[in-house]
Amino acid sequence: MKKKLAIIMSHAIQYQTSLLRKLAASEDINLMVYFNWDFGVKESYDPELNVIVKWDIPVLEGYPHKFLKNFSPKPSSNFFGQLNFCIVGELIKNRYDAVLIYGWNSFVNWLVLIVAPIIGTRVLLHGESPLNQELQKSKIKRFIKRLLFGTLLKRVSVFLYIGEQNKKFYEYYGISKEKLFFAPYAVDNDRFIKTSEELKSKRAELREKLVGIKDERPIILFGGKLIEKKRPFDLLRAFEILNTQYNILNTSLVFLGDGVLRPELEMYVGKHNLKDVYFVGFKNQTESPAFYVISDVFVLPSGMGETWGLMVNEAMCFDLPIIVSDTVGCGYDLVKQRKNGFVFPLGDIEKLAEYLFLTLSGNYKQKSLEIIKNYSHEKDIEGIIEALKI
């Protein structure tokens, strides 16, 4: 008999669309998705990207969904940016077997945590906090978190973890292994791998079209918002070292993304007379794959707050070697040192430059694709279905 599952989401997220469609098609689940906010469906301004965003892939097709009335005067991803009181009536009226919420940093999710157990609906919580970042917080904050999890433990039936650091986070706060199920952070692997196969024969053509490079010089790719959390300056300075101390010339650096740091980055490039650095701006879901095809290594040097890094998943679907900082959550799962890339100490620009040199000088391809196949929406569905059985 199918389990009735409600999923509460802040807004339509492009990475989740494939998962929601596959859940809706499952023989084991009767699905309903509730959205608290219409960001990404309509044209919406992203202050971090500093651009108007509307996803160019269909994000609402293939699964049942409903937008809840949001009473917040300023809808956002902040705690009080989603005041969707009518979720209470939806849960009472439909009597779902379980409700899945993402994290605990929103008012509506706490409302679900209060109401669902009272009416006999089990709560599945999908979080993303990694232990390595948690341990950098003060003892006072961790003490308060322990009190918080004391409350959560009583109201959450199952915790879905996205990777090893997230699993260790839950264990650190006393969640028993019996309540932990693996549901990895994933992208639509099938779509990205298919696109990789379609575009790889056009690599030379795309390199010239997208950035004006006519030869096969190595391209280093950064993907993400140009904000402090992502630490794009670390990569820019490491690239500068690569061209001076390691004397690797004719190497290019491409920044795929936009944000408040872009003017400063461009100013640094001009002031230091750095060659072959390209800023291509924000690219939508159908545009970004071409940049993976033309590149030779993907780098994400992010700091605190980068709980996973889904663009790493995307890059690995194109079999790119990966370099990430040791703070990036996905590094502990997806990057195998000296096999498909490197993990460097956060902020260690010299080490990042060294790893860039080693990656561009060695052969670290044909490993990422093998690894990423175990981080898929199919694995998510397996975890959710197992969690619904207990």
C-alpha positions, -999 to +999 in steps of 0.1 A: +000+000+000+013+034-009+025+057+018+010+092+018+040+116+019+039+154+021+071+174+013+074+209+026+098+231+006+107+267+009+105+272-029+109+254-062+146+243-063+160+233-097+181+206-082+151+189-066+128+188-096+141+154-109+138+139-075+102+151-070+092+136-104+108+103-096+091+102-061+058+110-078+063+080-101+072+056-073+049+027-067+055+031-030+046+067-025+016+090-029+032+124-030+021+160-024+046+189-025+039+221-007+058+253-015+060+282+009+073+308-016+073+314-054+110+322-057+125+308-089+091+302-105+086+338-113+114+362-120+130+370-087+159+391-076+188+371-059+207+397-038+238+374-036+240+368-073+229+404-080+208+392-109+171+384-117+166+346-116+141+324-132+151+288-139+151+278-176+141+242-169+106+233-159+106+231-121+069+224-115+061+197-140+057+160-133+045+160-096+015+172-076+022+205-058+005+234-041+016+269-031+007+278+004-003+314+012+027+331+027+018+358+052+053+371+056+056+408+045+091+400+031+091+365+017+126+350+019+146+320+031+150+336+065+132+321+096+102+345+094+103+348+056+078+319+053+047+323+075+025+296+060-001+289+087-024+270+064+000+240+064-017+230+097-051+226+079-035+207+051-019+182+074-051+177+095-073+174+064-051+150+044-037+128+073-004+120+056+016+090+068+047+112+069+058+147+062+093+156+051+108+189+060+142+204+051+161+217+081+149+236+112+157+272+102+122+283+093+090+291+112+068+268+091+091+238+097+087+243+135+050+246+130+051+212+113+072+198+141+046+209+166+015+198+148+024+166+129+032+144+159-001+155+176-022+143+147-001+111+142+019+121+112+055+110+113+082+136+106+112+130+084+139+157+087+164+163+059+193+184+071+227+193+058+249+206+086+284+190+086+302+182+118+335+198+107+318+232+105+298+226+137+329+220+157+342+255+147+313+271+166+315+281+202+308+257+231+278+279+241+262+276+206+268+239+206+252+236+241+221+254+229+220+231+199+220+201+222+190+215+239+174+221+205+180+185+195+166+173+227+133+187+215+138+175+180+145+140+191+110+137+206+093+150+175+113+136+145+109+100+135+137+098+110+167+119+101+179+118+065+216+126+061+233+139+029+268+127+035+294+115+060+299+148+078+262+153+081+258+118+095+286+126+121+268+158+129+237+139+140+256+113+159+275+141+177+242+154+190+230+120+201+208+108+172+208+070+172+219+051+141+185+035+139+170+069+131+196+078+104+190+070+067+212+080+037+196+104+012+225+121-005+226+156-019+223+150-056+217+165-090+199+151-120+229+128-129+211+114-159+205+148-175+241+161-169+258+129-181+236+128-212+245+164-219+282+156-214+280+129-240+262+152-264+286+181-261+321+166-256+327+163-294+321+201-296+347+210-269+370+229-292+341+248-308+326+257-274+359+269-260+363+294-288+326+304-287+323+308-249+356+324-239+375+329-272+402+302-265+413+286-298+439+261-284+438+233-258+453+252-229+440+240-195+409+258-181+403+261-144+366+265-136+350+282-106+313+278-102+291+297-078+281+330-064+309+355-062+305+362-024+327+359+006+315+324+016+327+310-017+362+326-013+368+333-051+398+355-042+416+324-029+414+308-063+424+340-081+455+344-060+464+307-063+460+311-101+485+340-099+510+318-080+505+291-106+516+314-133+546+328-114+561+303-090+551+272-110+555+290-143+525+274-160+517+298-187+487+297-211+464+284-183+430+301-181+407+307-152+369+310-157+345+324-131+311+310-138+287+330-116+280+365-104+278+384-072+289+414-051+326+405-053+328+406-091+339+443-093+367+437-068+379+405-085+379+423-119+398+452-103+424+428-089+429+412-123+435+445-139+458+459-111+480+428-112+479+425-150+466+389-148+461+373-182+435+347-193+409+353-165+373+353-177+341+364-159+312+349-178+285+358-153+254+338-141+244+311-165+211+292-162+206+255-160+207+248-198+237+271-203+261+260-175+269+225-188+289+238-217+314+254-193+321+220-177+327+205-211+354+231-219+371+229-185+399+207-171+394+210-134+367+224-111+375+243-079+354+252-050+375+270-023+345+278+000+345+284+037+320+282+065+284+278+053+292+256+023+274+226+038+277+206+005+284+223-029+261+208-056+281+223-084+307+198-075+281+171-083+275+187-116+312+189-125+317+153-116+290+142-141+314+157-167+342+136-152+362+166-141+388+164-114+378+184-083+397+206-058+378+218-027+387+232+007+385+210+037+355+230+049+333+222+019+308+195+031+309+173+000+347+170+000+346+141+025+323+121+002+331+131-033+368+140-035+392+111-030+427+126-025+450+120-055+423+099-072+398+124-086+413+155-071+425+172-039+412+186-006+433+216+006+433+234+040+409+263+040+427+295+031+460+279+022+465+295-011+500+281-016+486+245-012+458+253-036+483+265-062+503+233-057+472+211-061+463+230-093+497+223-106+495+186-097+460+183-112+469+200-145+502+180-147+487+145-139+458+123-149+429+126-125+401+121-149+378+090-152+373+088-115+348+114-107+321+099-129+325+066-112+321+082-077+291+104-085+270+076-097+265+066-060+251+101-052+219+101-072+182+107-068+177+070-071+197+067-038+175+094-023+144+075-031+158+043-017+166+061+016+132+078+018+113+045+011+133+027+038+127+055+062+089+053+056+089+016+065+099+020+102 
